[in-house]
Amino acid sequence: MPARQFPPGFLPVLLLLCCSLASCSRLITGTVIKPTIGNLQHQTDIQLVCEGAPSYLLMLDSMLVSSPDNRDLLMIAAQSYSAYATALEECGGSAARLTAIAEKANINGQKLLSPLLPSGRGTDFATFERQLAHLTKSDVPYVFWGASGWLTWILQQQDSPDAIADIVFIEKIMARLLELDESYQGGSIHLFFGAYYAAKPEMFGGNMQKSADHFDRALAISGRKFLLTHVTYAEKLARMTMNRDLHDSLLGEVLAFPLASAPEFGLSNRIAKNRAEKLLAENYFAE
């Protein structure tokens, strides 16, 4: 019997119809979506990601229409929109486009967080802290990516009062995640605090030594393979403390790093290499 030929467009329609069933949604999430986000993270061609990711994001959005409370889908969506926002900055995306993508990262992130944590404006802080204390290690991936989607939006707000108020919640969330699993996502929680303590004025809690300790711990956890740590360390702390040797050493390590040796961080490491080149080209310490 000859192989059956499906009409053009049949399979995408079947996929969307199938995803209206919870069991099929779980199947597609596990066999199609998770491998796809894994492949996205492995990509080292940033332009390809910028051009190809919108179709994937549209598919995610369509699946979430049918399964709006599927937390695995919400986690992947928050992760994907956050990654796409970062890639867009490297591809020269417009400010309006970046804002729109960051907003979608935030929406998915907030939906992901809401069953676990009340958060945002109007939240009772005592209730928030009580729920935060009840989180367990199994909650870490969902809370981390929910907070990351939220943080993606905050970083696009250019220090607006609302964004500044929201960072208090992010700090508390990250502090709790640090207690539960400091090694998650290549030490990214330590990376957050490295940048956080470097960026704040000392009178408001900034602390250069704490910043350095967190950056060094992030480097150790990832085996120095997650290169965004090096770049952020150089830009946020080495420049702030006028430590040219540290700055140039970190960025030189990034440029010398073979991407193939850490495929799990392929996209972020390619972005880190691009940023390292730009930072060195600025000749920041020139007299």
C-alpha positions, 0 to 999 in steps of 0.5 A: 500500500502506498504511503498516505499523502497529507494535504499541505498544512494538514499536520500543523492543524492536526497538531493544534487540534491534538493539543486541545486534549491534555494527554496530547499536550503532554505528549507534544510538550515532551517529544517536540517542545522540550527538544526544540528549546534544547536545540535553541539553547545549543544554537550558536548562529544568533541570526538564525535564532532571531529569524527562526524563533518567531515560528516556534514562539507562535506554536507555543502561543497556540498550544497555551491557548488550549492549555493555559495552565500547563506549567511545563508549557508556561516554563518553556514559554517564559524561557524561550521569550527571555532567550529570544529577547536576549538574542534580539538585542544582538540582532539589532531588534527595535526597541518596540520589538524588544519591549513586546517580546519582554512583555510576553516573557513577563506574562508567561513568567507571572502565570508560571509563578502565580500558583506558587507565589503571590507577587507584583503590585498590590501583593501582601508582602507577608503572604509573599514571604510565607509562600516563599518559605514553603517552596521546595527544591522541586519548585526551583525550575518553575520559579527560576524561569518565572522570575527570569521572564519577569526580570526580562521585562524589568530590564527593558523598563529603563529604571521605571518606578514600577520596575524598581519596585518589582526588583525587590520581589526578584531579589527575595525570590533569587535569595530563596532559590539560592538556598534551595539549589545554588547550582541551578542553570550553571550558577545563574542565581549567583550570577544574578547576585554578582550583578545585583551587588555590583550595580547597587550603590553602597548606601543602598546595599551594594557590596563589591566583595559580595559581588565578587564572591557570587561571580566567583561561585558562579564560575566555579559551579559552571566549570567556567563554561557559562560565559555570560558570567565572565562578561557580566563580571568584567562589565559590572564589577571589574570596570566598577573597581577599575581592575583592568587585569581582571577585566581583560583576563575574563574577556580573553578567556571568553574569546579563547573558549571553544563553543563546542566544549559546552553545547548546552550553553551554545546560544548564551556563550555565542552572545557572550563572545560577541559582547566580549569583543565589543567590550574589549574594543571600547578600550574602557581603561585607556588613559 
